[in-house]
Amino acid sequence: MHGLLMTTDLLLRERKSLIQERLRTEGRVLAVDLARELGVSEDTIRRDLREMAAAGLCERVYGGALPIPPDAGLLTVRVSRAPERKAALARVAVGFLRPRMTVFLDAGSANLAIAQAIGPELSATVITNTPLIAAALMEKPGIDVILIGGPLNRAVGAAVSARAQRDAELLRPDLAILGTCGADAEAGLTAFHVEDAEFKRLIASRSRSLLAAVTTEKLATAAPHTIVPIDGSFTLVLEADAPDSEVAALRARGANVVLAKEIAG
């Protein structure tokens, strides 16, 4: 009996190791395919995925699992990562801002790049819950800045508490530019922190249209907390190297997907 338990444990570790490798190389696994390949039941694979999700190794979605997106840490750290790539996304994203719009600019290092890319000719109202973004907007003469307050979540770099949510309930932006930790056609936009996800979800529900600028490593990944599904209300600005399969899947959901190369060249 002891030997049988050791063999069972070994097979379990081998299955989980293979699943992790597939998530790393292919970006998504399906329970039905893994069960067929490994010669076990789908229930066995689903149990493996539940255990791996509980351990923070993947995020379960219908029929399978996605890898967890990279967590680059505090916003003050993330702003120094890949600035050229985020600036390219920002140059495209600012093209969707129109005079006299009311825009909500959510927490995120790509969104800070968008704030920095706004030209002096634009006249608009921009609301944010992120002090770093508000400081960047103060340099823009045509931008009226509204800063949502309350306790700051250090990990998010923004106010996302109950007080901030009460303030957000009074807003009706023409456009919300959401930050996101992961983006997938099936899982939608997702976040690491539950309060952050709640705040973003509320802003999205109050906004007439939505936009997100997403770096390639966040595609086909899912963080633990759902923000909103991706649908026809979304414009997604992606990098030029976004995989064709992910672009097609997002467009199949109705999203307007714009690659940086299509505008920025």
C-alpha positions as YAML, in Angstrom:
chain: A
units: angstrom
residues:
- id: 1
  name: MET
  ca: [0.00, 0.00, 0.00]
- id: 2
  name: HIS
  ca: [2.82, 2.41, 0.86]
- id: 3
  name: GLY
  ca: [4.42, 1.81, -2.51]
- id: 4
  name: LEU
  ca: [1.12, 2.46, -4.27]
- id: 5
  name: LEU
  ca: [0.75, 5.81, -2.45]
- id: 6
  name: MET
  ca: [4.28, 6.81, -3.48]
- id: 7
  name: THR
  ca: [3.51, 5.91, -7.10]
- id: 8
  name: THR
  ca: [0.25, 7.89, -7.00]
- id: 9
  name: ASP
  ca: [2.03, 10.93, -5.54]
- id: 10
  name: LEU
  ca: [4.72, 10.67, -8.20]
- id: 11
  name: LEU
  ca: [2.15, 10.51, -11.00]
- id: 12
  name: LEU
  ca: [0.35, 13.54, -9.52]
- id: 13
  name: ARG
  ca: [3.59, 15.54, -9.40]
- id: 14
  name: GLU
  ca: [4.41, 14.53, -12.96]
- id: 15
  name: ARG
  ca: [0.97, 15.60, -14.19]
- id: 16
  name: LYS
  ca: [1.20, 18.95, -12.45]
- id: 17
  name: SER
  ca: [4.72, 19.48, -13.78]
- id: 18
  name: LEU
  ca: [3.51, 18.80, -17.31]
- id: 19
  name: ILE
  ca: [0.54, 21.14, -16.84]
- id: 20
  name: GLN
  ca: [2.84, 23.93, -15.64]
- id: 21
  name: GLU
  ca: [5.11, 23.41, -18.65]
- id: 22
  name: ARG
  ca: [2.14, 23.56, -21.04]
- id: 23
  name: LEU
  ca: [0.91, 26.75, -19.40]
- id: 24
  name: ARG
  ca: [4.36, 28.25, -19.84]
- id: 25
  name: THR
  ca: [4.78, 27.24, -23.49]
- id: 26
  name: GLU
  ca: [1.21, 27.29, -24.81]
- id: 27
  name: GLY
  ca: [-0.47, 29.81, -22.51]
- id: 28
  name: ARG
  ca: [-3.62, 27.74, -21.94]
- id: 29
  name: VAL
  ca: [-4.59, 24.16, -21.14]
- id: 30
  name: LEU
  ca: [-7.87, 22.31, -21.71]
- id: 31
  name: ALA
  ca: [-8.93, 19.54, -19.36]
- id: 32
  name: VAL
  ca: [-10.29, 17.35, -22.15]
- id: 33
  name: ASP
  ca: [-7.00, 17.45, -24.09]
- id: 34
  name: LEU
  ca: [-4.88, 16.75, -21.01]
- id: 35
  name: ALA
  ca: [-7.10, 13.87, -19.95]
- id: 36
  name: ARG
  ca: [-6.82, 12.27, -23.40]
- id: 37
  name: GLU
  ca: [-3.05, 12.75, -23.54]
- id: 38
  name: LEU
  ca: [-2.36, 11.44, -20.03]
- id: 39
  name: GLY
  ca: [-4.87, 8.63, -20.07]
- id: 40
  name: VAL
  ca: [-6.82, 9.82, -17.01]
- id: 41
  name: SER
  ca: [-10.34, 11.11, -16.47]
- id: 42
  name: GLU
  ca: [-11.34, 14.74, -16.95]
- id: 43
  name: ASP
  ca: [-12.39, 14.76, -13.28]
- id: 44
  name: THR
  ca: [-8.79, 13.90, -12.34]
- id: 45
  name: ILE
  ca: [-7.44, 16.77, -14.43]
- id: 46
  name: ARG
  ca: [-10.02, 19.18, -13.06]
- id: 47
  name: ARG
  ca: [-9.01, 18.18, -9.53]
- id: 48
  name: ASP
  ca: [-5.35, 18.79, -10.43]
- id: 49
  name: LEU
  ca: [-6.26, 22.25, -11.78]
- id: 50
  name: ARG
  ca: [-8.26, 23.11, -8.66]
- id: 51
  name: GLU
  ca: [-5.30, 22.21, -6.45]
- id: 52
  name: MET
  ca: [-2.89, 24.17, -8.65]
- id: 53
  name: ALA
  ca: [-5.20, 27.20, -8.64]
- id: 54
  name: ALA
  ca: [-5.46, 27.04, -4.84]
- id: 55
  name: ALA
  ca: [-1.64, 27.05, -4.72]
- id: 56
  name: GLY
  ca: [-1.50, 30.13, -6.97]
- id: 57
  name: LEU
  ca: [0.02, 28.24, -9.91]
- id: 58
  name: CYS
  ca: [-2.77, 28.92, -12.43]
- id: 59
  name: GLU
  ca: [-6.21, 30.43, -12.75]
- id: 60
  name: ARG
  ca: [-9.10, 28.15, -13.66]
- id: 61
  name: VAL
  ca: [-11.41, 29.08, -16.51]
- id: 62
  name: TYR
  ca: [-14.22, 27.15, -18.15]
- id: 63
  name: GLY
  ca: [-12.83, 23.90, -19.53]
- id: 64
  name: GLY
  ca: [-9.25, 24.40, -18.38]
- id: 65
  name: ALA
  ca: [-6.80, 26.93, -16.96]
- id: 66
  name: LEU
  ca: [-4.70, 29.99, -17.78]
- id: 67
  name: PRO
  ca: [-1.32, 31.06, -16.43]
- id: 68
  name: ILE
  ca: [-1.18, 33.71, -13.73]
- id: 69
  name: PRO
  ca: [-0.01, 37.06, -15.17]
- id: 70
  name: PRO
  ca: [3.33, 38.49, -14.05]
- id: 71
  name: ASP
  ca: [3.08, 40.66, -10.93]
- id: 72
  name: ALA
  ca: [5.64, 43.44, -11.28]
- id: 73
  name: GLY
  ca: [5.02, 44.75, -7.74]
- id: 74
  name: LEU
  ca: [4.29, 48.31, -6.64]
- id: 75
  name: LEU
  ca: [3.18, 50.92, -9.17]
- id: 76
  name: THR
  ca: [6.28, 52.98, -8.35]
- id: 77
  name: VAL
  ca: [8.33, 49.96, -9.49]
- id: 78
  name: ARG
  ca: [6.21, 49.09, -12.52]
- id: 79
  name: VAL
  ca: [6.59, 52.54, -14.08]
- id: 80
  name: SER
  ca: [10.27, 51.81, -14.74]
- id: 81
  name: ARG
  ca: [9.56, 48.54, -16.60]
- id: 82
  name: ALA
  ca: [9.48, 48.61, -20.44]
- id: 83
  name: PRO
  ca: [8.85, 52.37, -20.70]
- id: 84
  name: GLU
  ca: [9.32, 52.42, -24.50]
- id: 85
  name: ARG
  ca: [6.69, 49.72, -25.01]
- id: 86
  name: LYS
  ca: [4.19, 51.51, -22.77]
- id: 87
  name: ALA
  ca: [4.90, 54.81, -24.51]
- id: 88
  name: ALA
  ca: [4.07, 53.18, -27.86]
- id: 89
  name: LEU
  ca: [0.73, 51.99, -26.47]
- id: 90
  name: ALA
  ca: [0.10, 55.45, -25.00]
- id: 91
  name: ARG
  ca: [0.64, 57.20, -28.33]
- id: 92
  name: VAL
  ca: [-2.16, 55.09, -29.80]
- id: 93
  name: ALA
  ca: [-4.47, 55.34, -26.78]
- id: 94
  name: VAL
  ca: [-4.45, 59.16, -26.65]
- id: 95
  name: GLY
  ca: [-5.87, 59.15, -30.17]
- id: 96
  name: PHE
  ca: [-9.17, 58.01, -28.65]
- id: 97
  name: LEU
  ca: [-9.44, 61.09, -26.42]
- id: 98
  name: ARG
  ca: [-11.70, 63.82, -27.76]
- id: 99
  name: PRO
  ca: [-12.13, 67.49, -26.82]
- id: 100
  name: ARG
  ca: [-14.50, 68.13, -23.89]
- id: 101
  name: MET
  ca: [-14.62, 64.45, -22.96]
- id: 102
  name: THR
  ca: [-14.82, 63.30, -19.37]
- id: 103
  name: VAL
  ca: [-12.31, 60.46, -19.02]
- id: 104
  name: PHE
  ca: [-11.52, 58.20, -16.10]
- id: 105
  name: LEU
  ca: [-7.85, 57.19, -16.07]
- id: 106
  name: ASP
  ca: [-7.38, 54.16, -13.85]
- id: 107
  name: ALA
  ca: [-4.30, 53.02, -11.94]
- id: 108
  name: GLY
  ca: [-1.56, 51.40, -14.00]
- id: 109
  name: SER
  ca: [1.89, 52.08, -15.40]
- id: 110
  name: ALA
  ca: [0.61, 52.05, -19.01]
- id: 111
  name: ASN
  ca: [-2.07, 54.54, -17.96]
- id: 112
  name: LEU
  ca: [0.57, 56.79, -16.43]
- id: 113
  name: ALA
  ca: [2.27, 56.74, -19.84]
- id: 114
  name: ILE
  ca: [-1.07, 57.76, -21.40]
- id: 115
  name: ALA
  ca: [-1.33, 60.71, -19.00]
- id: 116
  name: GLN
  ca: [2.20, 61.77, -19.93]
- id: 117
  name: ALA
  ca: [1.42, 61.47, -23.67]
- id: 118
  name: ILE
  ca: [-1.58, 63.83, -23.63]
- id: 119
  name: GLY
  ca: [-0.73, 66.88, -25.72]
- id: 120
  name: PRO
  ca: [-1.15, 70.53, -24.67]
- id: 121
  name: GLU
  ca: [-3.87, 71.07, -27.26]
- id: 122
  name: LEU
  ca: [-6.40, 68.69, -25.68]
- id: 123
  name: SER
  ca: [-9.13, 70.23, -23.53]
- id: 124
  name: ALA
  ca: [-10.88, 67.61, -21.38]
- id: 125
  name: THR
  ca: [-11.73, 66.55, -17.84]
- id: 126
  name: VAL
  ca: [-9.75, 63.61, -16.51]
- id: 127
  name: ILE
  ca: [-10.68, 61.83, -13.29]
- id: 128
  name: THR
  ca: [-8.23, 59.50, -11.60]
- id: 129
  name: ASN
  ca: [-7.76, 57.65, -8.34]
- id: 130
  name: THR
  ca: [-3.98, 57.58, -8.76]
- id: 131
  name: PRO
  ca: [-1.79, 60.38, -7.33]
- id: 132
  name: LEU
  ca: [1.08, 59.70, -9.77]
- id: 133
  name: ILE
  ca: [-1.31, 60.13, -12.70]
- id: 134
  name: ALA
  ca: [-2.86, 63.26, -11.20]
- id: 135
  name: ALA
  ca: [0.61, 64.79, -10.80]
- id: 136
  name: ALA
  ca: [1.41, 64.08, -14.47]
- id: 137
  name: LEU
  ca: [-1.90, 65.61, -15.58]
- id: 138
  name: MET
  ca: [-1.28, 68.80, -13.61]
- id: 139
  name: GLU
  ca: [1.34, 69.69, -16.24]
- id: 140
  name: LYS
  ca: [-1.31, 69.65, -19.01]
- id: 141
  name: PRO
  ca: [-2.85, 73.14, -19.35]
- id: 142
  name: GLY
  ca: [-6.05, 71.98, -21.05]
- id: 143
  name: ILE
  ca: [-6.86, 69.20, -18.61]
- id: 144
  name: ASP
  ca: [-9.15, 69.70, -15.63]
- id: 145
  name: VAL
  ca: [-8.09, 67.12, -13.05]
- id: 146
  name: ILE
  ca: [-10.37, 65.45, -10.50]
- id: 147
  name: LEU
  ca: [-8.62, 63.22, -7.98]
- id: 148
  name: ILE
  ca: [-10.66, 60.59, -6.14]
- id: 149
  name: GLY
  ca: [-9.39, 60.32, -2.59]
- id: 150
  name: GLY
  ca: [-9.37, 58.09, 0.44]
- id: 151
  name: PRO
  ca: [-6.81, 55.63, 1.79]
- id: 152
  name: LEU
  ca: [-4.21, 54.58, -0.76]
- id: 153
  name: ASN
  ca: [-3.65, 50.92, -1.52]
- id: 154
  name: ARG
  ca: [0.15, 50.78, -1.76]
- id: 155
  name: ALA
  ca: [0.22, 47.71, -4.00]
- id: 156
  name: VAL
  ca: [-2.22, 49.25, -6.49]
- id: 157
  name: GLY
  ca: [-0.87, 52.78, -6.09]
- id: 158
  name: ALA
  ca: [-4.38, 54.24, -5.95]
- id: 159
  name: ALA
  ca: [-7.46, 54.83, -3.82]
- id: 160
  name: VAL
  ca: [-9.80, 51.85, -4.19]
- id: 161
  name: SER
  ca: [-11.46, 51.73, -0.74]
- id: 162
  name: ALA
  ca: [-15.16, 51.98, 0.09]
- id: 163
  name: ARG
  ca: [-14.80, 55.78, 0.22]
- id: 164
  name: ALA
  ca: [-13.32, 55.87, -3.28]
- id: 165
  name: GLN
  ca: [-16.12, 53.61, -4.50]
- id: 166
  name: ARG
  ca: [-18.74, 55.98, -3.05]
- id: 167
  name: ASP
  ca: [-17.15, 58.85, -4.99]
- id: 168
  name: ALA
  ca: [-17.07, 56.72, -8.14]
- id: 169
  name: GLU
  ca: [-20.82, 56.10, -7.90]
- id: 170
  name: LEU
  ca: [-21.35, 59.79, -8.69]
- id: 171
  name: LEU
  ca: [-19.36, 59.64, -11.94]
- id: 172
  name: ARG
  ca: [-20.52, 59.12, -15.52]
- id: 173
  name: PRO
  ca: [-17.37, 59.19, -17.71]
- id: 174
  name: ASP
  ca: [-17.55, 59.21, -21.50]
- id: 175
  name: LEU
  ca: [-14.56, 56.87, -21.48]
- id: 176
  name: ALA
  ca: [-12.86, 54.78, -18.81]
- id: 177
  name: ILE
  ca: [-9.31, 53.68, -19.49]
- id: 178
  name: LEU
  ca: [-8.93, 50.67, -17.23]
- id: 179
  name: GLY
  ca: [-5.76, 49.19, -15.85]
- id: 180
  name: THR
  ca: [-5.57, 45.40, -15.82]
- id: 181
  name: CYS
  ca: [-3.30, 42.64, -14.54]
- id: 182
  name: GLY
  ca: [-4.47, 40.05, -17.08]
- id: 183
  name: ALA
  ca: [-6.52, 40.02, -20.27]
- id: 184
  name: ASP
  ca: [-8.09, 37.04, -21.99]
- id: 185
  name: ALA
  ca: [-10.99, 36.60, -24.41]
- id: 186
  name: GLU
  ca: [-12.69, 34.11, -22.10]
- id: 187
  name: ALA
  ca: [-11.62, 35.34, -18.64]
- id: 188
  name: GLY
  ca: [-11.95, 39.05, -19.48]
- id: 189
  name: LEU
  ca: [-9.94, 41.66, -17.58]
- id: 190
  name: THR
  ca: [-8.68, 40.52, -14.18]
- id: 191
  name: ALA
  ca: [-6.84, 41.97, -11.18]
- id: 192
  name: PHE
  ca: [-4.71, 40.69, -8.30]
- id: 193
  name: HIS
  ca: [-6.43, 42.66, -5.54]
- id: 194
  name: VAL
  ca: [-10.12, 42.25, -4.72]
- id: 195
  name: GLU
  ca: [-10.76, 45.93, -3.82]
- id: 196
  name: ASP
  ca: [-9.03, 47.04, -7.00]
- id: 197
  name: ALA
  ca: [-11.22, 44.70, -9.07]
- id: 198
  name: GLU
  ca: [-14.36, 45.98, -7.30]
- id: 199
  name: PHE
  ca: [-13.41, 49.60, -7.95]
- id: 200
  name: LYS
  ca: [-12.61, 48.98, -11.63]
- id: 201
  name: ARG
  ca: [-15.84, 47.04, -12.08]
- id: 202
  name: LEU
  ca: [-17.84, 49.94, -10.64]
- id: 203
  name: ILE
  ca: [-16.12, 52.50, -12.88]
- id: 204
  name: ALA
  ca: [-16.71, 50.28, -15.92]
- id: 205
  name: SER
  ca: [-20.42, 50.03, -15.11]
- id: 206
  name: ARG
  ca: [-20.68, 53.84, -14.90]
- id: 207
  name: SER
  ca: [-18.81, 54.56, -18.16]
- id: 208
  name: ARG
  ca: [-20.17, 54.90, -21.69]
- id: 209
  name: SER
  ca: [-17.19, 53.18, -23.30]
- id: 210
  name: LEU
  ca: [-14.08, 51.33, -22.19]
- id: 211
  name: LEU
  ca: [-10.46, 51.14, -23.28]
- id: 212
  name: ALA
  ca: [-7.47, 49.20, -22.01]
- id: 213
  name: ALA
  ca: [-3.84, 49.36, -23.13]
- id: 214
  name: VAL
  ca: [-2.36, 45.89, -22.58]
- id: 215
  name: THR
  ca: [1.25, 44.75, -22.82]
- id: 216
  name: THR
  ca: [1.78, 41.41, -24.55]
- id: 217
  name: GLU
  ca: [2.84, 39.43, -21.47]
- id: 218
  name: LYS
  ca: [-0.58, 40.06, -19.89]
- id: 219
  name: LEU
  ca: [-2.49, 38.50, -22.80]
- id: 220
  name: ALA
  ca: [-3.98, 35.02, -22.31]
- id: 221
  name: THR
  ca: [-3.44, 35.26, -18.55]
- id: 222
  name: ALA
  ca: [-5.86, 35.61, -15.64]
- id: 223
  name: ALA
  ca: [-5.41, 37.08, -12.16]
- id: 224
  name: PRO
  ca: [-7.65, 35.83, -9.33]
- id: 225
  name: HIS
  ca: [-10.32, 38.57, -9.43]
- id: 226
  name: THR
  ca: [-12.60, 39.34, -12.38]
- id: 227
  name: ILE
  ca: [-13.07, 42.94, -13.44]
- id: 228
  name: VAL
  ca: [-15.31, 42.79, -16.52]
- id: 229
  name: PRO
  ca: [-15.79, 40.58, -19.58]
- id: 230
  name: ILE
  ca: [-14.41, 41.74, -22.91]
- id: 231
  name: ASP
  ca: [-17.19, 42.63, -25.35]
- id: 232
  name: GLY
  ca: [-18.27, 45.19, -27.93]
- id: 233
  name: SER
  ca: [-17.95, 48.09, -25.49]
- id: 234
  name: PHE
  ca: [-14.17, 47.68, -25.43]
- id: 235
  name: THR
  ca: [-11.29, 49.13, -27.37]
- id: 236
  name: LEU
  ca: [-8.10, 47.19, -26.67]
- id: 237
  name: VAL
  ca: [-4.77, 48.75, -27.60]
- id: 238
  name: LEU
  ca: [-2.16, 46.01, -27.96]
- id: 239
  name: GLU
  ca: [1.50, 45.89, -28.84]
- id: 240
  name: ALA
  ca: [2.65, 45.16, -32.38]
- id: 241
  name: ASP
  ca: [3.82, 41.66, -31.37]
- id: 242
  name: ALA
  ca: [0.48, 40.55, -29.92]
- id: 243
  name: PRO
  ca: [-0.13, 36.93, -31.05]
- id: 244
  name: ASP
  ca: [-2.52, 36.64, -33.98]
- id: 245
  name: SER
  ca: [-4.53, 33.97, -32.17]
- id: 246
  name: GLU
  ca: [-5.16, 36.27, -29.19]
- id: 247
  name: VAL
  ca: [-6.07, 39.21, -31.43]
- id: 248
  name: ALA
  ca: [-8.56, 37.02, -33.31]
- id: 249
  name: ALA
  ca: [-10.08, 35.67, -30.08]
- id: 250
  name: LEU
  ca: [-10.54, 39.18, -28.67]
- id: 251
  name: ARG
  ca: [-12.09, 40.45, -31.90]
- id: 252
  name: ALA
  ca: [-14.44, 37.45, -31.87]
- id: 253
  name: ARG
  ca: [-15.74, 38.80, -28.55]
- id: 254
  name: GLY
  ca: [-16.69, 42.03, -30.31]
- id: 255
  name: ALA
  ca: [-13.79, 44.17, -29.06]
- id: 256
  name: ASN
  ca: [-12.21, 46.83, -31.23]
- id: 257
  name: VAL
  ca: [-8.58, 45.68, -31.21]
- id: 258
  name: VAL
  ca: [-5.95, 48.18, -32.36]
- id: 259
  name: LEU
  ca: [-2.31, 47.23, -32.70]
- id: 260
  name: ALA
  ca: [0.27, 49.93, -31.98]
- id: 261
  name: LYS
  ca: [1.84, 49.39, -35.41]
- id: 262
  name: GLU
  ca: [-1.48, 50.23, -37.11]
- id: 263
  name: ILE
  ca: [-1.28, 53.85, -35.95]
- id: 264
  name: ALA
  ca: [2.16, 54.51, -34.53]
- id: 265
  name: GLY
  ca: [3.96, 52.76, -37.41]
...
